[in-house]
């Protein structure tokens, strides 16, 4: 089965964005594109570096605690690691489903809202102002071809999210508990704990 085309952003534009105040509504249409994932993953690291794949990184916070879960599934390098976020690649189908304008803001917010609904049954629309940070740390083969758009959703109640087939169990940790368990988290989780929250 072939890999789908995924949303990528030009690194030349990405480098101009404020990582601590990312304005996704200001991303010009010509700076994003859907590129076949096989070309931006491992077969052509140069192309993947110049056009990193946009990954929504959605955190859920309630009071002083953050939703956390243990990774399972086929992604071997993340298996059994703790994660602080839900989200995944934005593929071409996310753009095709949009009924409004074809722009970065619509594509990213629609994809984030879909991912949140699928993974933790959260059905409130994710907005541009929820985006708080960009993870742009091209230090290895994987991080060189991905960029994380971090959004933080502050919940009124933990009941606003529920387990799903994709994430059947999760738990809540306070910031001190996150630091205590830091080595158990995947790389982006460790980055978020150290630099974002």
C-alpha positions as CSV (number, residue, x, y, z in Angstrom):
1,X,0.0,0.0,0.0
2,X,1.4,3.4,-1.0
3,X,1.9,6.2,1.5
4,X,-0.4,9.2,1.1
5,X,0.7,12.7,0.4
6,X,1.1,14.6,3.7
7,X,1.1,18.3,4.5
8,X,4.6,19.8,4.5
9,X,5.8,23.3,5.0
10,X,8.8,25.1,3.4
11,X,11.6,25.3,5.9
12,X,12.6,28.6,4.6
13,X,9.3,30.0,5.8
14,X,9.2,27.9,8.9
15,X,12.4,29.5,10.1
16,X,10.8,32.9,10.0
17,X,8.0,31.9,12.4
18,X,8.0,32.7,16.1
19,X,8.2,29.3,17.7
20,X,6.6,30.6,20.9
21,X,3.7,32.4,19.2
22,X,3.0,30.5,16.0
23,X,0.4,32.3,13.9
24,X,-0.9,29.5,11.6
25,X,-3.3,32.0,10.0
26,X,-0.3,33.8,8.6
27,X,1.1,30.8,6.7
28,X,0.8,31.7,3.0
29,X,-0.8,29.0,0.8
30,X,2.4,28.8,-1.4
31,X,4.5,27.8,1.6
32,X,2.6,24.5,2.2
33,X,2.1,21.5,0.0
34,X,1.1,17.9,0.0
35,X,4.0,15.7,-0.9
36,X,4.1,11.9,-1.1
37,X,5.3,10.7,2.2
38,X,7.8,8.2,0.8
39,X,9.8,11.1,-0.6
40,X,9.8,13.2,2.5
41,X,10.4,10.4,4.9
42,X,13.5,8.4,4.3
43,X,14.1,8.1,0.5
44,X,15.1,11.7,0.1
45,X,16.3,13.3,3.3
46,X,17.2,16.5,1.5
47,X,13.6,17.0,0.2
48,X,12.3,16.0,3.7
49,X,14.6,18.6,5.4
50,X,13.5,21.4,3.0
51,X,9.8,20.5,3.4
52,X,9.3,19.0,6.8
53,X,6.0,17.2,7.5
54,X,3.6,19.1,9.8
55,X,2.5,17.1,12.8
56,X,-0.2,18.4,15.1
57,X,0.8,18.0,18.7
58,X,-2.3,18.3,20.8
59,X,-2.0,18.5,24.6
60,X,-4.9,18.4,27.1
61,X,-4.6,20.1,30.4
62,X,-7.1,20.1,33.3
63,X,-6.2,22.3,36.2
64,X,-2.5,21.5,36.8
65,X,-2.5,18.1,35.3
66,X,-1.8,16.8,31.7
67,X,-3.3,13.9,29.8
68,X,-0.7,11.2,29.4
69,X,-0.7,7.7,27.9
70,X,1.6,4.8,27.0
71,X,2.2,4.4,23.3
72,X,1.2,1.1,21.7
73,X,0.9,0.0,18.1
74,X,3.2,-0.3,15.0
75,X,5.5,2.7,15.6
76,X,8.3,0.6,17.0
77,X,10.6,3.5,18.2
78,X,7.7,4.9,20.3
79,X,6.3,1.7,21.6
80,X,6.0,1.6,25.4
81,X,7.0,5.3,25.7
82,X,4.8,7.8,27.5
83,X,3.2,10.5,25.3
84,X,1.8,13.9,26.3
85,X,0.0,14.5,23.0
86,X,-2.4,13.2,20.4
87,X,-2.1,13.9,16.7
88,X,-0.5,12.6,13.6
89,X,0.3,13.4,9.9
90,X,-2.1,15.6,8.0
91,X,-2.8,13.8,4.8
92,X,-4.3,14.9,1.5
93,X,-7.8,13.6,2.6
94,X,-7.9,16.3,5.4
95,X,-7.7,19.0,2.7
96,X,-10.2,17.3,0.4
97,X,-12.8,17.2,3.3
98,X,-12.6,20.9,3.9
99,X,-15.7,22.8,2.8
100,X,-14.2,26.3,3.4
101,X,-11.1,27.8,1.9
102,X,-8.0,25.8,1.1
103,X,-5.5,27.4,3.4
104,X,-3.0,26.4,6.1
105,X,-5.2,27.5,9.0
106,X,-8.3,25.5,7.8
107,X,-6.3,22.4,6.9
108,X,-4.4,22.3,10.2
109,X,-7.3,23.2,12.5
110,X,-9.6,20.7,10.7
111,X,-7.0,17.9,11.0
112,X,-6.4,18.7,14.7
113,X,-10.1,18.7,15.5
114,X,-10.5,15.4,13.7
115,X,-7.5,13.8,15.5
116,X,-8.7,15.0,18.9
117,X,-12.2,13.6,18.2
118,X,-10.8,10.2,17.0
119,X,-8.2,9.7,19.7
120,X,-9.8,11.1,22.9
121,X,-13.4,11.8,21.9
122,X,-12.9,15.6,22.2
123,X,-15.5,17.3,20.0
124,X,-14.8,21.0,20.5
125,X,-13.3,22.8,17.5
126,X,-9.6,23.6,17.8
127,X,-8.8,27.2,16.9
128,X,-5.6,29.0,15.8
129,X,-5.2,30.6,19.2
130,X,-4.7,27.2,20.8
131,X,-1.3,26.8,19.0
132,X,1.4,27.8,21.5
133,X,4.7,26.5,20.2
134,X,6.6,25.0,17.2
135,X,8.9,22.0,17.7
136,X,11.6,22.5,15.2
137,X,14.6,20.5,16.3
138,X,16.3,18.9,13.2
139,X,18.9,16.9,15.1
140,X,18.4,13.4,13.7
141,X,16.9,11.6,10.6
142,X,13.4,11.6,12.1
143,X,13.2,15.2,13.6
144,X,14.9,16.6,10.5
145,X,11.8,15.7,8.4
146,X,9.0,16.6,10.9
147,X,7.9,19.8,12.6
148,X,5.5,19.8,15.5
149,X,2.7,22.4,15.8
150,X,1.9,22.3,19.5
151,X,-1.6,23.3,20.7
152,X,-2.7,23.2,24.3
153,X,-6.4,22.7,25.2
154,X,-7.4,23.7,28.7
155,X,-10.4,21.6,29.8
156,X,-13.0,22.5,32.3
157,X,-13.4,18.8,33.3
158,X,-11.5,15.6,32.7
159,X,-14.8,14.2,31.5
160,X,-14.4,16.3,28.4
161,X,-12.1,13.6,27.0
162,X,-12.7,9.9,26.9
163,X,-10.8,6.8,25.9
164,X,-11.1,5.5,22.3
165,X,-10.0,2.5,20.2
166,X,-6.8,4.4,19.4
167,X,-6.0,5.4,23.0
168,X,-7.9,3.0,25.2
169,X,-6.3,4.2,28.5
170,X,-4.8,7.4,29.7
171,X,-3.9,9.0,33.0
172,X,-3.2,12.5,34.3
173,X,0.1,13.8,35.7
174,X,1.0,17.1,37.3
175,X,4.1,19.1,36.1
176,X,6.3,17.8,38.9
177,X,5.2,14.2,38.1
178,X,6.0,14.8,34.4
179,X,9.6,15.8,35.4
180,X,9.9,12.8,37.7
181,X,8.9,10.5,34.8
182,X,10.9,12.5,32.1
183,X,13.0,9.5,30.9
184,X,9.9,7.5,30.2
185,X,8.6,10.0,27.6
186,X,9.2,10.0,23.8
187,X,11.6,12.7,22.6
188,X,9.0,15.3,21.8
189,X,7.3,14.7,25.1
190,X,10.6,15.4,26.9
191,X,11.0,18.6,24.8
192,X,7.5,19.8,25.7
193,X,8.0,19.1,29.4
194,X,11.4,21.0,29.4
195,X,10.5,23.9,27.1
196,X,6.8,24.4,26.6
197,X,4.7,23.7,29.7
